Amino acid sequence: MLLSRVAENLYWMSRYVERAENLARLLHVGFYLELDAAELAREGGNGPVDSLLTIFACRDAYAAGGGTGERDEILRFLTFDRQNPQSVLRLVASARENARGTQETVSAEAWSHVNRLYLFLSGPRAQRRFRASPSRFFDAVKRACILFGGLIDSTLPRTETFHFLQVGRYLERVDQMSRVLLSKSPALSPAGPGNGALSMGLVHWTSLLRSCSAYEAYLRSHHDRIDPVSVVRYLVLDPDFPRSVRFGIARCRESLHEVSGGDADEFRSEAERRLGRLDSDLRYLDVDEIFERGLPTFLTGVQDACGRIGEEIHHAYFAS
């Protein structure tokens, strides 16, 4: 059995890397969207980059620092600001600190990779690459975070170490997916702007799919038909797409079950019970029911569930 401190470090290391990857991807897509379709993409005066302050819950911190709302200023705040715990640099730094305390459990390749990524982001070369091409810079950071996940998958045996990393990775992924969808929910309503302005809707839905690395996979399965109901169904309920809410909850439940070592039909913690209930709800839920409940209400419920599951994981495995 892993020490609770080590297990907690693994869990949070994985969450921080996953969050940094999501942020880098959203910055990459948002930067392009503001360049290519600025007038079309704006919602209520807030552009795609500005909306990330809400998704990552750091708008108050940005305002407290005297932020003016300029796009380039927000990009730097979300990328390099050491006072912002949700910036890419701070997230990678937090992952590195957690990895430092678990070097004896993760592979040397994984530790070396997250350490090099932190050193790169902290140095002048990252600043130069950012100034030269923010798009290429964010794409490089995204790929580096994905590579970390690949190193974990390919170098670790399927022991408790691996499964705590998986729990953190997928719980964070589900939480971030629900936040992104919630920020786009006005445009994703069947009665939203997509019905009255086709080009507006296509920009919203296409950018959303690209933000989740789902655009090509979605088009292959839906034959070039993009509409809000199908987008929500794919990103929430698809059992095979690795970034869907249902897929993430199922993987999180499986890994937590491997950690607990219980029988297939039992749960040994409140976190397992909540994950099992949410997994069952998503398995039998129809997308029409989501819109009947109200998409924002449903997504807020998913976020709340993720928060409670995280608390129960802490109580069950990290508090001792």
Number of C-alpha atoms within 10 A of each C-alpha: 8 14 11 15 16 19 23 21 24 29 27 22 28 25 24 25 28 27 24 23 24 24 26 26 23 25 26 24 22 26 21 17 21 17 10 11 12 14 13 15 23 17 14 6 9 12 20 23 24 19 20 23 18 14 18 17 13 18 17 11 16 20 11 9 12 8 14 10 14 10 15 12 13 20 21 15 23 26 23 18 17 16 13 18 16 24 24 29 25 23 25 27 24 20 26 25 16 21 24 17 14 20 15 11 17 21 15 12 13 19 21 16 17 24 18 13 19 20 17 15 19 17 10 11 12 17 16 12 15 17 11 11 10 20 19 13 19 24 16 16 22 22 15 18 23 15 15 21 18 12 18 20 14 10 14 15 12 11 13 19 21 21 24 25 25 26 27 25 25 26 27 26 24 23 22 22 25 25 22 22 21 20 19 18 19 17 22 26 19 14 11 14 17 21 16 10 10 11 13 18 22 18 16 24 21 15 22 23 21 17 21 19 16 20 18 12 12 20 13 10 10 14 8 11 11 17 19 21 15 15 22 23 17 24 24 25 20 17 17 11 17 16 22 24 27 25 24 27 24 20 20 27 25 18 23 24 22 17 20 15 12 13 10 9 5 12 18 15 17 16 24 23 16 18 25 20 13 18 21 14 12 20 15 9 14 12 18 13 11 18 17 10 10 13 21 20 13 17 22 15 13 19 18 13 17 22 15 16 19 17 14 19 21 17 14 17 17 17 11 9
